[in-house]
Amino acid sequence: MVKLDVTEDLVPVLNGTDADVSAAHQADDGTIHIGLHPPVTEADLCVVADHVSDQLDLPVVVEVKAVEAVTG
């Protein structure tokens, strides 16, 4: 498994995408996890996953980040 430095290796790849770079990380199994803020489509998720996977040749999981609503 290739261990990435998120700041040096992953953030430059994510620049120019809709990904939330502050939450991007690599799991212990090597999979890269990336979050997108809603509203996103399945196509948006696939574009980011394909882009990162092509650049880094590692498995990628792209998820829609939860939205917290505060009501008062």
Backbone torsions as a table, in degrees:
resi	resn	phi	psi	omega
1	MET	NA	138.0	176.6
2	VAL	-90.6	124.6	177.4
3	LYS	-95.9	124.6	-178.0
4	LEU	-95.0	151.2	165.1
5	ASP	-91.8	112.9	-173.2
6	VAL	-56.5	-45.1	-177.0
7	THR	-66.1	-44.6	-175.2
8	GLU	-84.8	-35.6	-173.2
9	ASP	-99.1	-39.9	-172.3
10	LEU	-92.8	-44.1	-176.3
11	VAL	-57.9	-44.5	178.3
12	PRO	-60.9	-32.8	178.7
13	VAL	-70.4	-33.8	-178.0
14	LEU	-81.2	-20.2	178.2
15	ASN	-57.6	134.9	-178.2
16	GLY	90.9	-2.9	174.9
17	THR	-107.3	176.6	177.9
18	ASP	-88.7	9.9	-175.8
19	ALA	-71.1	147.9	174.5
20	ASP	-86.1	98.7	-175.0
21	VAL	-66.9	-23.4	-178.6
22	SER	-68.8	-22.2	-178.2
23	ALA	-105.8	-1.8	-178.7
24	ALA	-70.8	138.3	178.9
25	HIS	-156.7	168.1	176.7
26	GLN	-112.8	126.7	179.6
27	ALA	-75.0	167.4	-179.6
28	ASP	-60.0	-27.1	179.9
29	ASP	-85.2	2.3	177.5
30	GLY	97.2	-13.6	-179.4
31	THR	-68.6	136.1	177.9
32	ILE	-90.2	130.0	179.0
33	HIS	-111.9	128.7	-176.7
34	ILE	-132.7	139.9	177.9
35	GLY	-113.0	142.9	173.1
36	LEU	-118.4	143.4	177.7
37	HIS	-84.3	139.8	177.1
38	PRO	-67.3	157.8	0.8
39	PRO	-84.3	133.1	176.3
40	VAL	-133.6	156.2	177.2
41	THR	-106.9	169.6	176.0
42	GLU	-60.1	-36.2	178.6
43	ALA	-63.1	-39.4	177.6
44	ASP	-60.7	-44.3	179.4
45	LEU	-62.0	-43.5	-178.6
46	CYS	-66.1	-38.8	-179.7
47	VAL	-62.0	-46.6	-179.4
48	VAL	-66.9	-44.6	179.9
49	ALA	-60.3	-46.6	-179.9
50	ASP	-64.0	-42.4	-179.0
51	HIS	-60.7	-49.3	-177.6
52	VAL	-68.4	-43.5	179.7
53	SER	-61.7	-41.0	178.4
54	ASP	-64.3	-39.3	-177.3
55	GLN	-74.9	-37.3	-171.6
56	LEU	-111.7	-9.4	179.2
57	ASP	53.8	45.5	176.9
58	LEU	-134.5	156.2	176.3
59	PRO	-66.4	144.0	-175.2
60	VAL	-131.5	137.4	172.2
61	VAL	-117.6	123.2	177.4
62	VAL	-115.3	126.5	-175.0
63	GLU	-125.1	154.7	173.2
64	VAL	-83.7	125.3	-179.8
65	LYS	-73.0	143.5	179.9
66	ALA	-67.8	146.5	177.1
67	VAL	-108.7	126.6	177.9
68	GLU	-99.2	128.6	179.0
69	ALA	-107.9	133.1	177.4
70	VAL	-111.7	123.9	178.1
71	THR	-116.3	152.4	-176.8
72	GLY	-137.8	NA	NA
